[in-house]
Structure formats: structure tokens, C-alpha cells
Amino acid sequence: MTENLDDAIRQNAKGPAKVTGDAGSVEQHALSEQVAADRYLASKEAAGKTKRGLRFNKLVPPGVN
């Protein structure tokens, strides 16, 4: 999924933002909106994982109260 989105962002960044022709006009989402969407989808995917990337544990040696 992320590969397709990365490819779409790269392709949209190479092309023009707005095109006007005889048949009509086409306008793409702004690059900042595409990056925000990519960040949102990445955070949504990361939140769904059962294991977190960083875990804090307090180690207490035996015999210490």
C-alpha cells in the first residue's frame, strides 16, 4: 500500500499541478496535502500494530524493596 502511495506522490510531483485543455481542466491535490495523507495513513498503520517500536520497562533486582 505504501509503495503505491509513494509512487503516486512521486508521479504527481513530476507532473503539473493544473492542466487546462479544450475538454476542460484538471487540478491535482497540493503536494502538502499528499504528504499529510501519507503521514496519516502511516500513523494509522503503525497504531494498528500490536508491537510498539519503543517499550519502557523498570528493572528491579531481587531483594530490593
CHARMM-style PDB file with segment names, atoms N, HN, CA, C and O in Angstrom:
ATOM      1  N   MET     1       0.819  -1.183   0.000  1.00  0.00      PROA
ATOM      2  CA  MET     1       0.000   0.000   0.000  1.00  0.00      PROA
ATOM      3  C   MET     1       0.864   1.247   0.000  1.00  0.00      PROA
ATOM      4  O   MET     1       0.602   2.174  -0.766  1.00  0.00      PROA
ATOM      5  N   THR     2       1.880   1.292   0.834  1.00  0.00      PROA
ATOM      6  HN  THR     2       2.093   0.539   1.456  1.00  0.00      PROA
ATOM      7  CA  THR     2       2.705   2.488   0.905  1.00  0.00      PROA
ATOM      8  C   THR     2       3.531   2.670  -0.358  1.00  0.00      PROA
ATOM      9  O   THR     2       3.820   3.802  -0.745  1.00  0.00      PROA
ATOM     10  N   GLU     3       3.918   1.571  -1.013  1.00  0.00      PROA
ATOM     11  HN  GLU     3       3.683   0.651  -0.699  1.00  0.00      PROA
ATOM     12  CA  GLU     3       4.671   1.691  -2.254  1.00  0.00      PROA
ATOM     13  C   GLU     3       3.823   2.369  -3.328  1.00  0.00      PROA
ATOM     14  O   GLU     3       4.326   3.211  -4.072  1.00  0.00      PROA
ATOM     15  N   ASN     4       2.546   2.010  -3.415  1.00  0.00      PROA
ATOM     16  HN  ASN     4       2.138   1.327  -2.810  1.00  0.00      PROA
ATOM     17  CA  ASN     4       1.666   2.634  -4.388  1.00  0.00      PROA
ATOM     18  C   ASN     4       1.491   4.113  -4.092  1.00  0.00      PROA
ATOM     19  O   ASN     4       1.486   4.934  -5.010  1.00  0.00      PROA
ATOM     20  N   LEU     5       1.347   4.460  -2.824  1.00  0.00      PROA
ATOM     21  HN  LEU     5       1.352   3.794  -2.079  1.00  0.00      PROA
ATOM     22  CA  LEU     5       1.173   5.855  -2.443  1.00  0.00      PROA
ATOM     23  C   LEU     5       2.450   6.636  -2.686  1.00  0.00      PROA
ATOM     24  O   LEU     5       2.398   7.774  -3.152  1.00  0.00      PROA
ATOM     25  N   ASP     6       3.600   6.043  -2.378  1.00  0.00      PROA
ATOM     26  HN  ASP     6       3.642   5.119  -1.999  1.00  0.00      PROA
ATOM     27  CA  ASP     6       4.879   6.704  -2.650  1.00  0.00      PROA
ATOM     28  C   ASP     6       5.047   6.949  -4.139  1.00  0.00      PROA
ATOM     29  O   ASP     6       5.485   8.024  -4.550  1.00  0.00      PROA
ATOM     30  N   ASP     7       4.700   5.954  -4.949  1.00  0.00      PROA
ATOM     31  HN  ASP     7       4.344   5.081  -4.615  1.00  0.00      PROA
ATOM     32  CA  ASP     7       4.798   6.116  -6.402  1.00  0.00      PROA
ATOM     33  C   ASP     7       3.853   7.205  -6.903  1.00  0.00      PROA
ATOM     34  O   ASP     7       4.208   7.982  -7.789  1.00  0.00      PROA
ATOM     35  N   ALA     8       2.656   7.256  -6.337  1.00  0.00      PROA
ATOM     36  HN  ALA     8       2.368   6.624  -5.617  1.00  0.00      PROA
ATOM     37  CA  ALA     8       1.687   8.276  -6.747  1.00  0.00      PROA
ATOM     38  C   ALA     8       2.181   9.672  -6.383  1.00  0.00      PROA
ATOM     39  O   ALA     8       2.033  10.604  -7.173  1.00  0.00      PROA
ATOM     40  N   ILE     9       2.765   9.826  -5.201  1.00  0.00      PROA
ATOM     41  HN  ILE     9       2.885   9.068  -4.559  1.00  0.00      PROA
ATOM     42  CA  ILE     9       3.285  11.133  -4.795  1.00  0.00      PROA
ATOM     43  C   ILE     9       4.439  11.537  -5.700  1.00  0.00      PROA
ATOM     44  O   ILE     9       4.521  12.691  -6.121  1.00  0.00      PROA
ATOM     45  N   ARG    10       5.334  10.598  -6.005  1.00  0.00      PROA
ATOM     46  HN  ARG    10       5.267   9.660  -5.662  1.00  0.00      PROA
ATOM     47  CA  ARG    10       6.459  10.905  -6.901  1.00  0.00      PROA
ATOM     48  C   ARG    10       5.956  11.306  -8.292  1.00  0.00      PROA
ATOM     49  O   ARG    10       6.450  12.267  -8.882  1.00  0.00      PROA
ATOM     50  N   GLN    11       4.980  10.571  -8.807  1.00  0.00      PROA
ATOM     51  HN  GLN    11       4.579   9.791  -8.328  1.00  0.00      PROA
ATOM     52  CA  GLN    11       4.442  10.852 -10.137  1.00  0.00      PROA
ATOM     53  C   GLN    11       3.742  12.205 -10.162  1.00  0.00      PROA
ATOM     54  O   GLN    11       3.901  12.961 -11.120  1.00  0.00      PROA
ATOM     55  N   ASN    12       2.970  12.523  -9.123  1.00  0.00      PROA
ATOM     56  HN  ASN    12       2.842  11.909  -8.345  1.00  0.00      PROA
ATOM     57  CA  ASN    12       2.274  13.803  -9.066  1.00  0.00      PROA
ATOM     58  C   ASN    12       3.245  14.964  -8.899  1.00  0.00      PROA
ATOM     59  O   ASN    12       2.987  16.059  -9.401  1.00  0.00      PROA
ATOM     60  N   ALA    13       4.348  14.745  -8.208  1.00  0.00      PROA
ATOM     61  HN  ALA    13       4.557  13.856  -7.800  1.00  0.00      PROA
ATOM     62  CA  ALA    13       5.339  15.802  -8.033  1.00  0.00      PROA
ATOM     63  C   ALA    13       6.039  16.120  -9.351  1.00  0.00      PROA
ATOM     64  O   ALA    13       6.450  17.259  -9.575  1.00  0.00      PROA
ATOM     65  N   LYS    14       6.178  15.120 -10.228  1.00  0.00      PROA
ATOM     66  HN  LYS    14       5.844  14.195 -10.047  1.00  0.00      PROA
ATOM     67  CA  LYS    14       6.817  15.343 -11.522  1.00  0.00      PROA
ATOM     68  C   LYS    14       5.904  16.089 -12.488  1.00  0.00      PROA
ATOM     69  O   LYS    14       6.385  16.844 -13.333  1.00  0.00      PROA
ATOM     70  N   GLY    15       4.603  15.888 -12.373  1.00  0.00      PROA
ATOM     71  HN  GLY    15       4.212  15.275 -11.686  1.00  0.00      PROA
ATOM     72  CA  GLY    15       3.655  16.479 -13.309  1.00  0.00      PROA
ATOM     73  C   GLY    15       3.217  17.870 -12.897  1.00  0.00      PROA
ATOM     74  O   GLY    15       3.565  18.342 -11.815  1.00  0.00      PROA
ATOM     75  N   PRO    16       2.456  18.524 -13.756  1.00  0.00      PROA
ATOM     76  CA  PRO    16       1.957  19.874 -13.449  1.00  0.00      PROA
ATOM     77  C   PRO    16       0.838  19.827 -12.413  1.00  0.00      PROA
ATOM     78  O   PRO    16       0.152  18.815 -12.271  1.00  0.00      PROA
ATOM     79  N   ALA    17       0.661  20.933 -11.694  1.00  0.00      PROA
ATOM     80  HN  ALA    17       1.218  21.755 -11.809  1.00  0.00      PROA
ATOM     81  CA  ALA    17      -0.384  21.000 -10.676  1.00  0.00      PROA
ATOM     82  C   ALA    17      -1.761  21.207 -11.303  1.00  0.00      PROA
ATOM     83  O   ALA    17      -2.762  20.709 -10.789  1.00  0.00      PROA
ATOM     84  N   LYS    18      -1.809  21.950 -12.424  1.00  0.00      PROA
ATOM     85  HN  LYS    18      -0.995  22.355 -12.842  1.00  0.00      PROA
ATOM     86  CA  LYS    18      -3.094  22.236 -13.059  1.00  0.00      PROA
ATOM     87  C   LYS    18      -2.920  22.194 -14.569  1.00  0.00      PROA
ATOM     88  O   LYS    18      -1.948  22.727 -15.104  1.00  0.00      PROA
ATOM     89  N   VAL    19      -3.863  21.559 -15.253  1.00  0.00      PROA
ATOM     90  HN  VAL    19      -4.653  21.126 -14.818  1.00  0.00      PROA
ATOM     91  CA  VAL    19      -3.820  21.443 -16.705  1.00  0.00      PROA
ATOM     92  C   VAL    19      -5.151  21.912 -17.264  1.00  0.00      PROA
ATOM     93  O   VAL    19      -6.213  21.519 -16.779  1.00  0.00      PROA
ATOM     94  N   THR    20      -5.089  22.756 -18.287  1.00  0.00      PROA
ATOM     95  HN  THR    20      -4.227  23.075 -18.680  1.00  0.00      PROA
ATOM     96  CA  THR    20      -6.300  23.236 -18.939  1.00  0.00      PROA
ATOM     97  C   THR    20      -6.200  22.901 -20.425  1.00  0.00      PROA
ATOM     98  O   THR    20      -5.175  23.136 -21.064  1.00  0.00      PROA
ATOM     99  N   GLY    21      -7.274  22.354 -20.951  1.00  0.00      PROA
ATOM    100  HN  GLY    21      -8.107  22.163 -20.432  1.00  0.00      PROA
ATOM    101  CA  GLY    21      -7.303  21.998 -22.368  1.00  0.00      PROA
ATOM    102  C   GLY    21      -8.672  22.277 -22.951  1.00  0.00      PROA
ATOM    103  O   GLY    21      -9.518  22.890 -22.301  1.00  0.00      PROA
ATOM    104  N   ASP    22      -8.890  21.824 -24.185  1.00  0.00      PROA
ATOM    105  HN  ASP    22      -8.202  21.326 -24.713  1.00  0.00      PROA
ATOM    106  CA  ASP    22     -10.172  22.032 -24.852  1.00  0.00      PROA
ATOM    107  C   ASP    22     -11.298  21.287 -24.154  1.00  0.00      PROA
ATOM    108  O   ASP    22     -12.431  21.768 -24.115  1.00  0.00      PROA
ATOM    109  N   ALA    23     -10.997  20.121 -23.603  1.00  0.00      PROA
ATOM    110  HN  ALA    23     -10.077  19.731 -23.634  1.00  0.00      PROA
ATOM    111  CA  ALA    23     -12.021  19.289 -22.971  1.00  0.00      PROA
ATOM    112  C   ALA    23     -12.342  19.752 -21.551  1.00  0.00      PROA
ATOM    113  O   ALA    23     -13.375  19.370 -21.001  1.00  0.00      PROA
ATOM    114  N   GLY    24     -11.484  20.558 -20.955  1.00  0.00      PROA
ATOM    115  HN  GLY    24     -10.645  20.868 -21.402  1.00  0.00      PROA
ATOM    116  CA  GLY    24     -11.728  21.011 -19.591  1.00  0.00      PROA
ATOM    117  C   GLY    24     -10.419  21.199 -18.853  1.00  0.00      PROA
ATOM    118  O   GLY    24      -9.351  21.282 -19.460  1.00  0.00      PROA
ATOM    119  N   SER    25     -10.515  21.264 -17.548  1.00  0.00      PROA
ATOM    120  HN  SER    25     -11.383  21.197 -17.055  1.00  0.00      PROA
ATOM    121  CA  SER    25      -9.307  21.455 -16.752  1.00  0.00      PROA
ATOM    122  C   SER    25      -9.234  20.396 -15.665  1.00  0.00      PROA
ATOM    123  O   SER    25     -10.250  19.877 -15.202  1.00  0.00      PROA
ATOM    124  N   VAL    26      -8.003  20.089 -15.270  1.00  0.00      PROA
ATOM    125  HN  VAL    26      -7.178  20.510 -15.646  1.00  0.00      PROA
ATOM    126  CA  VAL    26      -7.748  19.092 -14.233  1.00  0.00      PROA
ATOM    127  C   VAL    26      -6.783  19.704 -13.235  1.00  0.00      PROA
ATOM    128  O   VAL    26      -5.795  20.333 -13.614  1.00  0.00      PROA
ATOM    129  N   GLU    27      -7.078  19.516 -11.961  1.00  0.00      PROA
ATOM    130  HN  GLU    27      -7.882  19.005 -11.653  1.00  0.00      PROA
ATOM    131  CA  GLU    27      -6.203  20.034 -10.912  1.00  0.00      PROA
ATOM    132  C   GLU    27      -5.954  18.927  -9.898  1.00  0.00      PROA
ATOM    133  O   GLU    27      -6.879  18.223  -9.493  1.00  0.00      PROA
ATOM    134  N   GLN    28      -4.675  18.776  -9.484  1.00  0.00      PROA
ATOM    135  HN  GLN    28      -3.924  19.348  -9.813  1.00  0.00      PROA
ATOM    136  CA  GLN    28      -4.312  17.749  -8.514  1.00  0.00      PROA
ATOM    137  C   GLN    28      -4.323  18.351  -7.115  1.00  0.00      PROA
ATOM    138  O   GLN    28      -4.322  19.570  -6.937  1.00  0.00      PROA
ATOM    139  N   HSD    29      -4.335  17.459  -6.129  1.00  0.00      PROA
ATOM    140  HN  HSD    29      -4.337  16.469  -6.274  1.00  0.00      PROA
ATOM    141  CA  HSD    29      -4.183  17.902  -4.755  1.00  0.00      PROA
ATOM    142  C   HSD    29      -2.786  18.484  -4.579  1.00  0.00      PROA
ATOM    143  O   HSD    29      -1.837  18.076  -5.248  1.00  0.00      PROA
ATOM    144  N   ALA    30      -2.681  19.436  -3.676  1.00  0.00      PROA
ATOM    145  HN  ALA    30      -3.452  19.768  -3.132  1.00  0.00      PROA
ATOM    146  CA  ALA    30      -1.381  20.036  -3.403  1.00  0.00      PROA
ATOM    147  C   ALA    30      -0.436  18.992  -2.818  1.00  0.00      PROA
ATOM    148  O   ALA    30      -0.871  18.037  -2.174  1.00  0.00      PROA
ATOM    149  N   LEU    31       0.848  19.181  -3.048  1.00  0.00      PROA
ATOM    150  HN  LEU    31       1.201  19.956  -3.571  1.00  0.00      PROA
ATOM    151  CA  LEU    31       1.844  18.229  -2.555  1.00  0.00      PROA
ATOM    152  C   LEU    31       1.806  18.149  -1.031  1.00  0.00      PROA
ATOM    153  O   LEU    31       2.003  17.074  -0.465  1.00  0.00      PROA
ATOM    154  N   SER    32       1.557  19.268  -0.365  1.00  0.00      PROA
ATOM    155  HN  SER    32       1.397  20.142  -0.825  1.00  0.00      PROA
ATOM    156  CA  SER    32       1.477  19.253   1.103  1.00  0.00      PROA
ATOM    157  C   SER    32       0.307  18.399   1.581  1.00  0.00      PROA
ATOM    158  O   SER    32       0.410  17.730   2.609  1.00  0.00      PROA
ATOM    159  N   GLU    33      -0.809  18.416   0.842  1.00  0.00      PROA
ATOM    160  HN  GLU    33      -0.892  18.959   0.007  1.00  0.00      PROA
ATOM    161  CA  GLU    33      -1.950  17.565   1.195  1.00  0.00      PROA
ATOM    162  C   GLU    33      -1.627  16.096   0.976  1.00  0.00      PROA
ATOM    163  O   GLU    33      -2.066  15.245   1.751  1.00  0.00      PROA
ATOM    164  N   GLN    34      -0.866  15.786  -0.066  1.00  0.00      PROA
ATOM    165  HN  GLN    34      -0.509  16.476  -0.695  1.00  0.00      PROA
ATOM    166  CA  GLN    34      -0.484  14.405  -0.334  1.00  0.00      PROA
ATOM    167  C   GLN    34       0.455  13.885   0.745  1.00  0.00      PROA
ATOM    168  O   GLN    34       0.337  12.736   1.172  1.00  0.00      PROA
ATOM    169  N   VAL    35       1.387  14.724   1.188  1.00  0.00      PROA
ATOM    170  HN  VAL    35       1.482  15.658   0.841  1.00  0.00      PROA
ATOM    171  CA  VAL    35       2.306  14.329   2.253  1.00  0.00      PROA
ATOM    172  C   VAL    35       1.542  14.133   3.560  1.00  0.00      PROA
ATOM    173  O   VAL    35       1.821  13.195   4.307  1.00  0.00      PROA
ATOM    174  N   ALA    36       0.583  15.011   3.839  1.00  0.00      PROA
ATOM    175  HN  ALA    36       0.356  15.773   3.233  1.00  0.00      PROA
ATOM    176  CA  ALA    36      -0.230  14.871   5.049  1.00  0.00      PROA
ATOM    177  C   ALA    36      -1.038  13.572   5.005  1.00  0.00      PROA
ATOM    178  O   ALA    36      -1.178  12.894   6.023  1.00  0.00      PROA
ATOM    179  N   ALA    37      -1.559  13.232   3.850  1.00  0.00      PROA
ATOM    180  HN  ALA    37      -1.445  13.783   3.023  1.00  0.00      PROA
ATOM    181  CA  ALA    37      -2.314  11.979   3.712  1.00  0.00      PROA
ATOM    182  C   ALA    37      -1.405  10.780   3.921  1.00  0.00      PROA
ATOM    183  O   ALA    37      -1.803   9.798   4.547  1.00  0.00      PROA
ATOM    184  N   ASP    38      -0.179  10.856   3.398  1.00  0.00      PROA
ATOM    185  HN  ASP    38       0.144  11.654   2.889  1.00  0.00      PROA
ATOM    186  CA  ASP    38       0.780   9.766   3.583  1.00  0.00      PROA
ATOM    187  C   ASP    38       1.128   9.600   5.056  1.00  0.00      PROA
ATOM    188  O   ASP    38       1.203   8.475   5.549  1.00  0.00      PROA
ATOM    189  N   ARG    39       1.341  10.698   5.759  1.00  0.00      PROA
ATOM    190  HN  ARG    39       1.280  11.613   5.358  1.00  0.00      PROA
ATOM    191  CA  ARG    39       1.643  10.629   7.197  1.00  0.00      PROA
ATOM    192  C   ARG    39       0.467  10.055   7.977  1.00  0.00      PROA
ATOM    193  O   ARG    39       0.659   9.256   8.894  1.00  0.00      PROA
ATOM    194  N   TYR    40      -0.745  10.456   7.619  1.00  0.00      PROA
ATOM    195  HN  TYR    40      -0.901  11.105   6.874  1.00  0.00      PROA
ATOM    196  CA  TYR    40      -1.933   9.951   8.301  1.00  0.00      PROA
ATOM    197  C   TYR    40      -2.063   8.441   8.113  1.00  0.00      PROA
ATOM    198  O   TYR    40      -2.312   7.711   9.073  1.00  0.00      PROA
ATOM    199  N   LEU    41      -1.893   7.975   6.876  1.00  0.00      PROA
ATOM    200  HN  LEU    41      -1.691   8.568   6.096  1.00  0.00      PROA
ATOM    201  CA  LEU    41      -2.024   6.542   6.618  1.00  0.00      PROA
ATOM    202  C   LEU    41      -0.911   5.751   7.299  1.00  0.00      PROA
ATOM    203  O   LEU    41      -1.147   4.643   7.781  1.00  0.00      PROA
ATOM    204  N   ALA    42       0.299   6.307   7.343  1.00  0.00      PROA
ATOM    205  HN  ALA    42       0.491   7.206   6.951  1.00  0.00      PROA
ATOM    206  CA  ALA    42       1.407   5.620   8.018  1.00  0.00      PROA
ATOM    207  C   ALA    42       1.156   5.541   9.522  1.00  0.00      PROA
ATOM    208  O   ALA    42       1.433   4.513  10.141  1.00  0.00      PROA
ATOM    209  N   SER    43       0.637   6.610  10.113  1.00  0.00      PROA
ATOM    210  HN  SER    43       0.412   7.445   9.611  1.00  0.00      PROA
ATOM    211  CA  SER    43       0.361   6.572  11.550  1.00  0.00      PROA
ATOM    212  C   SER    43      -0.802   5.645  11.862  1.00  0.00      PROA
ATOM    213  O   SER    43      -0.810   4.991  12.905  1.00  0.00      PROA
ATOM    214  N   LYS    44      -1.769   5.582  10.981  1.00  0.00      PROA
ATOM    215  HN  LYS    44      -1.762   6.113  10.134  1.00  0.00      PROA
ATOM    216  CA  LYS    44      -2.905   4.676  11.172  1.00  0.00      PROA
ATOM    217  C   LYS    44      -2.441   3.219  11.112  1.00  0.00      PROA
ATOM    218  O   LYS    44      -2.893   2.382  11.893  1.00  0.00      PROA
ATOM    219  N   GLU    45      -1.541   2.930  10.183  1.00  0.00      PROA
ATOM    220  HN  GLU    45      -1.174   3.610   9.548  1.00  0.00      PROA
ATOM    221  CA  GLU    45      -0.999   1.573  10.066  1.00  0.00      PROA
ATOM    222  C   GLU    45      -0.135   1.226  11.276  1.00  0.00      PROA
ATOM    223  O   GLU    45      -0.191   0.102  11.774  1.00  0.00      PROA
ATOM    224  N   ALA    46       0.660   2.178  11.749  1.00  0.00      PROA
ATOM    225  HN  ALA    46       0.706   3.091  11.344  1.00  0.00      PROA
ATOM    226  CA  ALA    46       1.530   1.930  12.899  1.00  0.00      PROA
ATOM    227  C   ALA    46       0.709   1.737  14.173  1.00  0.00      PROA
ATOM    228  O   ALA    46       1.089   0.938  15.029  1.00  0.00      PROA
ATOM    229  N   ALA    47      -0.392   2.443  14.314  1.00  0.00      PROA
ATOM    230  HN  ALA    47      -0.701   3.093  13.619  1.00  0.00      PROA
ATOM    231  CA  ALA    47      -1.222   2.312  15.502  1.00  0.00      PROA
ATOM    232  C   ALA    47      -1.926   0.961  15.551  1.00  0.00      PROA
ATOM    233  O   ALA    47      -2.270   0.479  16.630  1.00  0.00      PROA
ATOM    234  N   GLY    48      -2.138   0.357  14.406  1.00  0.00      PROA
ATOM    235  HN  GLY    48      -1.858   0.749  13.529  1.00  0.00      PROA
ATOM    236  CA  GLY    48      -2.821  -0.930  14.355  1.00  0.00      PROA
ATOM    237  C   GLY    48      -1.929  -2.109  14.677  1.00  0.00      PROA
ATOM    238  O   GLY    48      -2.421  -3.218  14.886  1.00  0.00      PROA
ATOM    239  N   LYS    49      -0.628  -1.891  14.720  1.00  0.00      PROA
ATOM    240  HN  LYS    49      -0.228  -0.991  14.550  1.00  0.00      PROA
ATOM    241  CA  LYS    49       0.290  -2.985  15.020  1.00  0.00      PROA
ATOM    242  C   LYS    49       0.254  -3.300  16.512  1.00  0.00      PROA
ATOM    243  O   LYS    49       0.074  -2.413  17.346  1.00  0.00      PROA
ATOM    244  N   THR    50       0.430  -4.582  16.827  1.00  0.00      PROA
ATOM    245  HN  THR    50       0.576  -5.302  16.149  1.00  0.00      PROA
ATOM    246  CA  THR    50       0.366  -4.989  18.228  1.00  0.00      PROA
ATOM    247  C   THR    50       1.647  -4.654  18.976  1.00  0.00      PROA
ATOM    248  O   THR    50       1.610  -4.381  20.176  1.00  0.00      PROA
ATOM    249  N   LYS    51       2.772  -4.673  18.286  1.00  0.00      PROA
ATOM    250  HN  LYS    51       2.803  -4.895  17.311  1.00  0.00      PROA
ATOM    251  CA  LYS    51       4.041  -4.356  18.937  1.00  0.00      PROA
ATOM    252  C   LYS    51       4.402  -2.906  18.667  1.00  0.00      PROA
ATOM    253  O   LYS    51       4.308  -2.429  17.536  1.00  0.00      PROA
ATOM    254  N   ARG    52       4.805  -2.227  19.692  1.00  0.00      PROA
ATOM    255  HN  ARG    52       4.881  -2.614  20.611  1.00  0.00      PROA
ATOM    256  CA  ARG    52       5.230  -0.843  19.555  1.00  0.00      PROA
ATOM    257  C   ARG    52       6.734  -0.817  19.299  1.00  0.00      PROA
ATOM    258  O   ARG    52       7.428  -1.784  19.614  1.00  0.00      PROA
ATOM    259  N   GLY    53       7.233   0.248  18.746  1.00  0.00      PROA
ATOM    260  HN  GLY    53       6.669   1.033  18.491  1.00  0.00      PROA
ATOM    261  CA  GLY    53       8.632   0.357  18.423  1.00  0.00      PROA
ATOM    262  C   GLY    53       9.511   0.618  19.634  1.00  0.00      PROA
ATOM    263  O   GLY    53      10.700   0.298  19.614  1.00  0.00      PROA
ATOM    264  N   LEU    54       8.952   1.188  20.675  1.00  0.00      PROA
ATOM    265  HN  LEU    54       7.987   1.448  20.691  1.00  0.00      PROA
ATOM    266  CA  LEU    54       9.731   1.552  21.847  1.00  0.00      PROA
ATOM    267  C   LEU    54       8.967   1.109  23.087  1.00  0.00      PROA
ATOM    268  O   LEU    54       7.773   1.382  23.215  1.00  0.00      PROA
ATOM    269  N   ARG    55       9.642   0.438  23.987  1.00  0.00      PROA
ATOM    270  HN  ARG    55      10.612   0.216  23.884  1.00  0.00      PROA
ATOM    271  CA  ARG    55       8.996  -0.061  25.195  1.00  0.00      PROA
ATOM    272  C   ARG    55       9.874   0.277  26.388  1.00  0.00      PROA
ATOM    273  O   ARG    55      11.084   0.056  26.357  1.00  0.00      PROA
ATOM    274  N   PHE    56       9.268   0.812  27.437  1.00  0.00      PROA
ATOM    275  HN  PHE    56       8.285   0.992  27.462  1.00  0.00      PROA
ATOM    276  CA  PHE    56       9.977   1.141  28.662  1.00  0.00      PROA
ATOM    277  C   PHE    56       9.631   0.121  29.735  1.00  0.00      PROA
ATOM    278  O   PHE    56       8.456  -0.161  29.973  1.00  0.00      PROA
ATOM    279  N   ASN    57      10.645  -0.429  30.380  1.00  0.00      PROA
ATOM    280  HN  ASN    57      11.599  -0.199  30.187  1.00  0.00      PROA
ATOM    281  CA  ASN    57      10.459  -1.367  31.470  1.00  0.00      PROA
ATOM    282  C   ASN    57      11.319  -0.927  32.637  1.00  0.00      PROA
ATOM    283  O   ASN    57      12.439  -0.449  32.457  1.00  0.00      PROA
ATOM    284  N   LYS    58      10.791  -1.091  33.815  1.00  0.00      PROA
ATOM    285  HN  LYS    58       9.881  -1.480  33.961  1.00  0.00      PROA
ATOM    286  CA  LYS    58      11.554  -0.778  35.016  1.00  0.00      PROA
ATOM    287  C   LYS    58      12.097  -2.088  35.576  1.00  0.00      PROA
ATOM    288  O   LYS    58      11.334  -2.981  35.946  1.00  0.00      PROA
ATOM    289  N   LEU    59      13.410  -2.193  35.633  1.00  0.00      PROA
ATOM    290  HN  LEU    59      14.030  -1.468  35.333  1.00  0.00      PROA
ATOM    291  CA  LEU    59      14.039  -3.413  36.138  1.00  0.00      PROA
ATOM    292  C   LEU    59      14.352  -3.246  37.623  1.00  0.00      PROA
ATOM    293  O   LEU    59      15.017  -2.293  38.028  1.00  0.00      PROA
ATOM    294  N   VAL    60      13.862  -4.185  38.420  1.00  0.00      PROA
ATOM    295  HN  VAL    60      13.322  -4.959  38.090  1.00  0.00      PROA
ATOM    296  CA  VAL    60      14.085  -4.168  39.860  1.00  0.00      PROA
ATOM    297  C   VAL    60      14.810  -5.469  40.224  1.00  0.00      PROA
ATOM    298  O   VAL    60      14.258  -6.553  40.037  1.00  0.00      PROA
ATOM    299  N   PRO    61      16.028  -5.373  40.736  1.00  0.00      PROA
ATOM    300  CA  PRO    61      16.737  -6.591  41.109  1.00  0.00      PROA
ATOM    301  C   PRO    61      16.062  -7.258  42.312  1.00  0.00      PROA
ATOM    302  O   PRO    61      15.441  -6.575  43.126  1.00  0.00      PROA
ATOM    303  N   PRO    62      16.178  -8.584  42.430  1.00  0.00      PROA
ATOM    304  CA  PRO    62      15.542  -9.288  43.545  1.00  0.00      PROA
ATOM    305  C   PRO    62      16.164  -8.863  44.883  1.00  0.00      PROA
ATOM    306  O   PRO    62      17.364  -8.603  44.965  1.00  0.00      PROA
ATOM    307  N   GLY    63      15.333  -8.798  45.919  1.00  0.00      PROA
ATOM    308  HN  GLY    63      14.358  -9.010  45.852  1.00  0.00      PROA
ATOM    309  CA  GLY    63      15.788  -8.449  47.269  1.00  0.00      PROA
ATOM    310  C   GLY    63      15.718  -6.962  47.556  1.00  0.00      PROA
ATOM    311  O   GLY    63      16.006  -6.547  48.678  1.00  0.00      PROA
ATOM    312  N   VAL    64      15.343  -6.140  46.576  1.00  0.00      PROA
ATOM    313  HN  VAL    64      15.108  -6.477  45.664  1.00  0.00      PROA
ATOM    314  CA  VAL    64      15.227  -4.684  46.785  1.00  0.00      PROA
ATOM    315  C   VAL    64      13.751  -4.373  47.017  1.00  0.00      PROA
ATOM    316  O   VAL    64      12.887  -4.793  46.247  1.00  0.00      PROA
ATOM    317  N   ASN    65      13.478  -3.636  48.084  1.00  0.00      PROA
ATOM    318  HN  ASN    65      14.180  -3.296  48.710  1.00  0.00      PROA
ATOM    319  CA  ASN    65      12.079  -3.300  48.383  1.00  0.00      PROA
ATOM    320  C   ASN    65      11.659  -2.041  47.739  1.00  0.00      PROA
ATOM    321  OT1 ASN    65      10.512  -1.621  47.893  1.00  0.00      PROA
TER     322      ASN     65
END
